[in-house]
Amino acid sequence: MSDDLLVRVEGLSRRYGEQRVVDDLSFNLAKGQILGFLGPNGAGKSTALRMLAGVLAPDAGRIVIDGHDLLDEPRRAKQAIGYLPERPPLYQELTVDEQLQYSARLHGLGRAAARSGVARVKERCGLTGVGKRLNANLSKGYQQRVGIAQAILHDPPAIFLDEPTVGLDPLQVQEIRTLIGELKADHGVILSTHLLVEVQATCTDVHIIKAGRSVYASPLALLEQHRASGCLRVGLRAPPPPAALRQLAGVERVEELGQGRFRLHHAPEVILHRAVLEQSRARNWDLWELVPERADLERIFVELMLAERSVE
C-alpha cells in the first residue's frame, strides 16, 4: 500500500441466514479523506464497519489496513484502527479520566504514553473540564466525545465512526462535526450515516450503498462536475399545458410543481433557458422564474434509491 492509502477493501460480503447484508463491497480509504458511508437504514453500513473493525468475520472478501491483512495479521491490523460503534462503549460507573486510562491500558500503552495520550485526546476532544465526572452523568454529546477520544487514543491511522451524531442537539452536532473535520489532517475517517446533510457537512467523499451493494461513489468536490445541471425550474403566470413544454427542444421530462411552476428535465449539454425565454415572449407565458438546478447529493441519492427499487 502507498503511504497515504490506509484501507483497502475488496469484495466484502456477509450473510445472515439467507439474507446477504453486505454484497461484494469494495473501496479504498486514504489519509486526509473523510469517507461518508451513506445509505438508508438497513443498508448494511454498520455490518460493514463491524467487519472493518474486526469484530465480525466476513463470509468473503479481503480487508487490508495500513498494509496488514485483517485476517492474516489481525493484531497489527487492529492496532491501526480506531472504532466508535453507534453506542459508545462506556462504563457508566467510571469517570472520564478512568475510562480513558482503562482504554489506554487496553491499547497496550505504557504508563508515560498513556498519561500523555489521555491528556492529548482530552484537549483535542474538549474534555479537559470533565475528567472527574462520571460517564453516567454526561450528556449524549459529551459521551460521543469520550467515545471518539477512546477511538483516537492510540493515534491509529484509520478511524471508523458509526452514526456519531445521532440523537445530538444542533449545537452538539456542530461540535462533533468540527472535531471529525480536524481528524482528517492526520487520519483517514469512515463515517457511517443515513443523513444526507451529515455527508455534505462533514465528508470529502461519499459511498452510497443500498441492500449491501455499492450504487455510487465519488469525491464530493467532483460531484458538481460529474453531475452538471440537468433541470431548469420555471415559473409562468400564464402557463401552457405541460405538453407544450415537453415540445421544447431538449426537454426530456416535465415535472409540475404547482402554481404555474415546472421543473424541466433535460440533458446536461442542452442550453434550454434560451428556448424558454423565446417561447415565453412569443406565446405570452409571462415568465417570472427561471432557475437552473444542479443535481445535488440529495437528488442523486433519491434517484439512485428509486432506480435500484425499480429493478429489484
C-alpha positions as CSV (number, residue, x, y, z in Angstrom):
1,M,0.0,0.0,0.0
2,S,1.1,3.6,-0.6
3,D,2.0,5.9,2.3
4,D,-1.4,7.6,2.0
5,L,-3.6,4.5,1.3
6,L,-4.8,3.3,4.7
7,V,-7.6,0.9,4.0
8,R,-8.3,-1.4,1.0
9,V,-11.5,-3.4,0.9
10,E,-12.0,-6.0,-1.9
11,G,-15.2,-7.9,-2.5
12,L,-16.5,-7.8,1.1
13,S,-19.6,-9.9,1.7
14,R,-21.7,-11.1,4.7
15,R,-24.9,-13.1,5.0
16,Y,-27.3,-13.5,7.9
17,G,-29.1,-16.7,7.1
18,E,-30.4,-16.3,3.5
19,Q,-30.1,-12.5,3.6
20,R,-27.0,-11.0,2.1
21,V,-26.4,-7.9,4.2
22,V,-23.2,-6.8,2.6
23,D,-22.7,-7.7,-1.1
24,D,-19.3,-7.5,-2.8
25,L,-18.3,-4.2,-1.3
26,S,-15.0,-2.7,-2.5
27,F,-13.4,0.7,-1.8
28,N,-10.2,2.4,-0.6
29,L,-9.6,5.0,2.2
30,A,-6.6,7.3,2.2
31,K,-5.1,9.7,4.7
32,G,-6.9,13.0,4.6
33,Q,-10.2,11.5,3.5
34,I,-13.5,11.5,5.4
35,L,-15.5,8.9,3.5
36,G,-19.2,9.0,4.1
37,F,-20.9,5.6,4.1
38,L,-24.4,6.8,3.1
39,G,-27.5,4.7,2.8
40,P,-30.9,4.1,4.2
41,N,-31.4,2.2,7.5
42,G,-30.8,-1.4,6.9
43,A,-28.4,-0.8,4.0
44,G,-25.6,-2.8,5.7
45,K,-23.4,0.2,6.8
46,S,-23.0,-0.9,10.5
47,T,-22.3,-4.5,9.4
48,A,-19.6,-3.4,7.0
49,L,-18.0,-1.2,9.8
50,R,-18.1,-4.1,12.2
51,M,-16.2,-6.3,9.7
52,L,-13.7,-3.5,9.1
53,A,-13.1,-3.2,12.8
54,G,-12.5,-6.9,13.1
55,V,-15.5,-7.7,15.4
56,L,-17.4,-9.6,12.8
57,A,-16.0,-12.0,10.3
58,P,-16.8,-11.6,6.6
59,D,-18.1,-14.5,4.5
60,A,-15.9,-13.4,1.6
61,G,-13.5,-10.6,0.7
62,R,-10.3,-9.0,1.9
63,I,-9.6,-6.1,4.3
64,V,-6.1,-4.6,4.4
65,I,-5.5,-1.9,7.0
66,D,-2.2,0.1,7.0
67,G,-0.6,-2.6,4.9
68,H,-1.7,-5.5,7.2
69,D,-4.3,-8.1,6.1
70,L,-7.0,-8.2,8.8
71,L,-7.3,-12.0,8.5
72,D,-3.6,-12.8,8.4
73,E,-2.3,-10.2,10.8
74,P,-5.3,-9.3,13.0
75,R,-3.3,-7.8,15.9
76,R,-1.2,-5.5,13.8
77,A,-4.2,-4.5,11.6
78,K,-6.4,-3.7,14.6
79,Q,-3.7,-1.6,16.1
80,A,-4.2,0.7,13.1
81,I,-7.9,1.1,13.8
82,G,-10.0,3.4,16.0
83,Y,-13.6,2.3,16.1
84,L,-16.6,4.1,17.6
85,P,-19.9,2.0,17.4
86,E,-23.2,3.7,17.3
87,R,-23.4,3.4,21.1
88,P,-20.2,4.5,22.7
89,P,-18.8,1.6,24.8
90,L,-18.6,3.4,28.2
91,Y,-18.7,2.1,31.7
92,Q,-21.2,4.3,33.4
93,E,-19.6,4.0,36.9
94,L,-16.2,5.3,35.7
95,T,-15.1,8.9,35.4
96,V,-13.9,10.2,32.1
97,D,-10.3,10.0,33.2
98,E,-10.7,6.5,34.5
99,Q,-12.4,5.4,31.2
100,L,-9.6,6.8,29.1
101,Q,-6.9,5.4,31.3
102,Y,-8.6,2.0,31.1
103,S,-8.8,2.3,27.3
104,A,-5.1,3.3,27.2
105,R,-4.2,0.0,29.0
106,L,-6.3,-2.0,26.6
107,H,-4.4,-0.5,23.7
108,G,-1.2,-1.6,25.4
109,L,0.2,1.9,26.1
110,G,2.8,2.2,28.8
111,R,2.3,4.5,31.8
112,A,4.0,7.5,30.3
113,A,2.4,7.0,26.9
114,A,-1.0,6.5,28.5
115,R,-0.6,9.7,30.5
116,S,0.4,11.8,27.5
117,G,-2.2,10.2,25.3
118,V,-5.1,10.8,27.7
119,A,-4.0,14.5,28.1
120,R,-3.8,14.8,24.3
121,V,-7.2,13.4,23.4
122,K,-8.9,15.2,26.3
123,E,-7.7,18.5,24.9
124,R,-8.5,17.6,21.3
125,C,-12.0,16.4,22.1
126,G,-12.9,19.2,24.5
127,L,-12.9,17.0,27.6
128,T,-10.4,18.8,29.8
129,G,-13.1,20.2,32.1
130,V,-15.0,16.9,32.7
131,G,-12.3,14.4,33.6
132,K,-13.7,13.8,37.1
133,R,-17.3,13.4,36.0
134,L,-19.0,10.1,35.8
135,N,-19.8,8.8,32.3
136,A,-23.4,8.3,33.6
137,N,-23.7,12.0,34.2
138,L,-22.5,13.2,30.8
139,S,-24.8,14.5,28.1
140,K,-25.0,12.4,25.0
141,G,-22.8,14.9,23.2
142,Y,-20.1,14.5,25.8
143,Q,-20.4,10.7,25.7
144,Q,-19.8,10.9,22.0
145,R,-16.7,13.0,22.6
146,V,-15.4,10.4,25.1
147,G,-16.2,7.6,22.5
148,I,-14.2,9.5,19.9
149,A,-11.4,10.1,22.4
150,Q,-11.2,6.4,23.0
151,A,-11.0,5.7,19.3
152,I,-8.1,8.0,18.7
153,L,-6.3,7.5,22.0
154,H,-3.6,5.2,20.5
155,D,-3.3,7.5,17.4
156,P,-4.5,5.0,14.8
157,P,-4.2,6.0,11.1
158,A,-7.8,4.7,10.3
159,I,-10.9,5.8,12.3
160,F,-14.3,4.3,11.8
161,L,-17.3,6.2,13.2
162,D,-20.8,4.7,13.2
163,E,-23.6,7.3,13.3
164,P,-21.6,9.7,15.5
165,T,-24.2,12.5,15.6
166,V,-27.5,10.5,16.0
167,G,-29.5,11.9,18.9
168,L,-27.5,15.1,19.4
169,D,-28.9,18.6,19.6
170,P,-27.8,21.0,16.8
171,L,-25.0,22.6,18.8
172,Q,-23.6,19.2,19.8
173,V,-23.8,18.0,16.2
174,Q,-21.8,21.0,15.0
175,E,-19.2,20.4,17.7
176,I,-18.8,16.8,16.7
177,R,-18.6,17.7,13.0
178,T,-15.9,20.2,13.7
179,L,-13.9,17.5,15.7
180,I,-14.3,15.0,12.9
181,G,-13.2,17.5,10.3
182,E,-10.0,18.2,12.3
183,L,-9.1,14.4,12.3
184,K,-8.6,14.2,8.6
185,A,-5.3,16.1,8.8
186,D,-3.6,13.1,10.4
187,H,-6.0,10.2,9.8
188,G,-8.4,8.6,7.3
189,V,-12.0,8.5,8.6
190,I,-15.0,6.4,7.6
191,L,-18.3,7.9,8.8
192,S,-21.4,5.8,8.6
193,T,-24.7,7.7,8.4
194,H,-28.2,7.7,6.8
195,L,-28.3,11.5,6.9
196,L,-27.5,13.3,3.6
197,V,-26.8,16.6,5.5
198,E,-24.1,14.8,7.6
199,V,-22.2,13.7,4.5
200,Q,-22.5,17.2,2.9
201,A,-21.3,19.0,6.0
202,T,-18.5,16.6,7.1
203,C,-17.2,14.3,4.4
204,T,-14.7,14.7,1.5
205,D,-16.1,11.6,-0.3
206,V,-19.3,9.7,-0.5
207,H,-20.0,6.0,-0.9
208,I,-23.7,5.2,-1.3
209,I,-24.9,1.7,-0.5
210,K,-28.3,0.0,-0.6
211,A,-29.1,-3.5,0.3
212,G,-25.3,-4.0,1.0
213,R,-24.3,-3.1,-2.5
214,S,-22.4,-0.1,-3.8
215,V,-24.5,2.1,-6.1
216,Y,-22.5,5.3,-6.2
217,A,-19.0,6.6,-5.2
218,S,-17.4,10.0,-5.8
219,P,-15.4,12.7,-4.2
220,L,-17.8,15.5,-3.2
221,A,-15.6,18.1,-4.8
222,L,-16.2,16.4,-8.2
223,L,-19.9,15.9,-7.7
224,E,-20.9,19.1,-9.4
225,Q,-18.5,18.4,-12.3
226,H,-19.9,14.9,-12.8
227,R,-23.5,16.0,-12.4
228,A,-23.9,19.1,-14.4
229,S,-27.2,21.0,-14.3
230,G,-29.9,18.8,-15.8
231,C,-33.0,20.7,-14.7
232,L,-34.5,24.1,-15.3
233,R,-37.1,25.4,-12.9
234,V,-39.5,27.9,-14.5
235,G,-42.4,29.9,-13.2
236,L,-45.1,31.1,-15.6
237,R,-48.1,33.3,-14.7
238,A,-49.9,32.2,-17.9
239,P,-48.6,28.6,-18.1
240,P,-49.4,26.4,-21.1
241,P,-50.3,22.7,-20.9
242,P,-47.3,20.6,-19.9
243,A,-47.4,19.0,-23.3
244,A,-46.4,22.3,-24.8
245,L,-43.3,22.5,-22.6
246,R,-42.4,18.9,-23.5
247,Q,-42.2,20.0,-27.1
248,L,-39.3,22.4,-26.4
249,A,-36.1,21.1,-28.0
250,G,-34.1,19.1,-25.5
251,V,-36.8,18.6,-22.8
252,E,-36.9,15.0,-21.6
253,R,-39.5,15.3,-18.9
254,V,-41.8,17.9,-17.4
255,E,-42.5,17.9,-13.6
256,E,-45.4,20.0,-12.4
257,L,-44.6,21.8,-9.2
258,G,-47.9,23.7,-8.8
259,Q,-48.9,27.4,-9.0
260,G,-47.5,27.8,-12.5
261,R,-44.1,26.3,-11.7
262,F,-42.4,23.5,-13.6
263,R,-39.2,21.6,-13.5
264,L,-37.9,20.8,-17.0
265,H,-35.5,17.9,-17.1
266,H,-33.0,17.9,-19.9
267,A,-29.6,16.6,-21.0
268,P,-26.7,18.4,-19.3
269,E,-25.4,19.7,-22.6
270,V,-28.7,21.3,-23.6
271,I,-28.9,25.1,-23.2
272,L,-32.6,25.3,-22.5
273,H,-33.2,28.7,-21.0
274,R,-32.9,30.5,-24.4
275,A,-35.8,28.4,-25.8
276,V,-37.9,29.1,-22.7
277,L,-37.3,32.8,-22.9
278,E,-38.1,32.9,-26.6
279,Q,-41.3,30.8,-26.3
280,S,-42.4,32.8,-23.3
281,R,-42.2,36.1,-25.2
282,A,-43.7,34.6,-28.3
283,R,-46.6,32.9,-26.6
284,N,-47.2,35.3,-23.7
285,W,-46.5,32.8,-20.9
286,D,-45.4,35.7,-18.6
287,L,-42.2,34.2,-17.3
288,W,-41.3,35.2,-13.7
289,E,-38.9,32.5,-12.6
290,L,-36.0,30.8,-14.5
291,V,-33.6,28.9,-12.3
292,P,-31.1,26.2,-13.4
293,E,-31.0,23.4,-10.8
294,R,-27.7,21.5,-10.3
295,A,-28.2,17.9,-9.2
296,D,-27.1,17.9,-5.5
297,L,-26.4,14.9,-3.4
298,E,-30.0,14.6,-2.2
299,R,-31.3,14.3,-5.7
300,I,-28.6,11.8,-6.7
301,F,-29.4,9.7,-3.6
302,V,-33.2,9.7,-4.3
303,E,-32.7,8.9,-7.9
304,L,-30.4,6.0,-7.1
305,M,-32.7,4.6,-4.5
306,L,-35.7,4.8,-6.9
307,A,-33.6,3.3,-9.7
308,E,-32.5,0.4,-7.5
309,R,-36.0,-0.2,-6.4
310,S,-37.3,-0.4,-9.9
311,V,-35.0,-3.4,-10.7
312,E,-35.5,-5.3,-7.5
